[in-house]
Amino acid sequence: MSSNRLILLPAVDVRDGQAVRLVQGESGTETGYGDPLEAALAWQSAGAEWVHLVDLDAAFGTGDNREQLAEVVGRLDVRVELSGGIRDDDSLKAALATGCARVNLGTAALESPDWVRGAIAEYGDRIAVGLDVRGTTLRGRGWTRAGGDLYETLARLDADGCARYVVTDVARDGTMTGPNLGLLRDVCAATDRPVVASGGVSSLDDLRALAELVPLGVEGAITGKALYDQAFTLTEALEAVSR
Ligand SMILES: O=C(O)c1ccccc1NCC(=O)[C@H](O)[C@H](O)COP(=O)(O)O
């Protein structure tokens, strides 16, 4: 995914079989947006190159939507970043077997560093790590539990060879209050690996501001709520970051 242009990854977060958006990642704050496959196909038709697909039930430990997400990946021609509850050999193999381009590990990077080191060694850039933070404290288990210091963990993962990071300010996620540009700048200053920004995008100006960070290392931006609430269309978003 290397380019001088900001890559957009429309999000499809799935809870109990439905596309939803949460506020600050909190279970119980769901707004429903219908069939995940229809949502993903709509983003593909509108020109998305990637889709960020999340199994929220697997992230929260309330079951999973594994088969449904595998079907979504199979029906898409665009690349998929698959996230949520990938924490052991079984869930990792199942996720990679869907044909997704890469997976995003979150909790495992906090709780099972040796396993994550092995996954990175085996699968290289098919592994990204999600750094989901409140302040500079990482959050795991569906963002419900504190899990260590952002910069200590980042240094360890860099040393382990992690190819890229998906960075989310949990307080901004699903709130349409704008991305945390300061956090993204700080993370880019602390690592030479590409960063995918996630959470809070509210406007085309937010996307333009993220595009300004491409030279620092921001490679992509995940956008959920703003697209579902039609603050702008994906076509407009792609146009906004194309120059
Ligand atoms: O990605 C995860 O694994 C995850 C786990 C638990 C809660 C939320 C999770 N992801 C949320 C997202 O990826 C959002 O869709 C994304 O940050 C977009 O946010 P926004 O544009 O603010 O709607």
The ligand as an SDF file (V2000), in Angstrom:
LIG
                    3D

 23 23  0  0  0  0  0  0  0  0999 V2000
  -10.8790   -2.4940   14.7220 O   0  0  0  0  0  0  0  0  0  0  0  0
  -11.1510   -3.1650   15.7480 C   0  0  0  0  0  0  0  0  0  0  0  0
  -10.6280   -4.2810   15.9550 O   0  0  0  0  0  0  0  0  0  0  0  0
  -12.1370   -2.6420   16.7820 C   0  0  0  0  0  0  0  0  0  0  0  0
  -12.2830   -3.3120   17.9730 C   0  0  0  0  0  0  0  0  0  0  0  0
  -13.1870   -2.8260   18.9280 C   0  0  0  0  0  0  0  0  0  0  0  0
  -13.9360   -1.6820   18.6880 C   0  0  0  0  0  0  0  0  0  0  0  0
  -13.7770   -1.0030   17.4750 C   0  0  0  0  0  0  0  0  0  0  0  0
  -12.8880   -1.4740   16.5280 C   0  0  0  0  0  0  0  0  0  0  0  0
  -12.7090   -0.8260   15.3180 N   0  0  0  0  0  0  0  0  0  0  0  0
  -13.3970    0.3510   14.9730 C   0  0  0  0  0  0  0  0  0  0  0  0
  -13.0150    0.8040   13.6390 C   0  0  0  0  0  0  0  0  0  0  0  0
  -12.1950    0.2670   12.9440 O   0  0  0  0  0  0  0  0  0  0  0  0
  -13.7690    2.0120   13.1000 C   0  0  0  0  0  0  0  0  0  0  0  0
  -14.6010    1.5510   12.0940 O   0  0  0  0  0  0  0  0  0  0  0  0
  -12.8490    3.0250   12.5460 C   0  0  0  0  0  0  0  0  0  0  0  0
  -11.9990    3.4540   13.5570 O   0  0  0  0  0  0  0  0  0  0  0  0
  -13.6270    4.1950   11.9130 C   0  0  0  0  0  0  0  0  0  0  0  0
  -13.9860    5.1470   12.8770 O   0  0  0  0  0  0  0  0  0  0  0  0
  -14.9270    6.4070   12.5070 P   0  0  0  0  0  0  0  0  0  0  0  0
  -14.4800    6.9490   11.1900 O   0  0  0  0  0  0  0  0  0  0  0  0
  -14.6940    7.3820   13.6530 O   0  0  0  0  0  0  0  0  0  0  0  0
  -16.3280    5.9030   12.4580 O   0  0  0  0  0  0  0  0  0  0  0  0
  1  2  2  0
  2  3  1  0
  2  4  1  0
  4  5  1  0
  4  9  2  0
  5  6  2  0
  6  7  1  0
  7  8  2  0
  8  9  1  0
  9 10  1  0
 10 11  1  0
 11 12  1  0
 12 13  2  0
 12 14  1  0
 14 15  1  0
 14 16  1  0
 16 17  1  0
 16 18  1  0
 18 19  1  0
 19 20  1  0
 20 21  2  0
 20 22  1  0
 20 23  1  0
M  END
$$$$
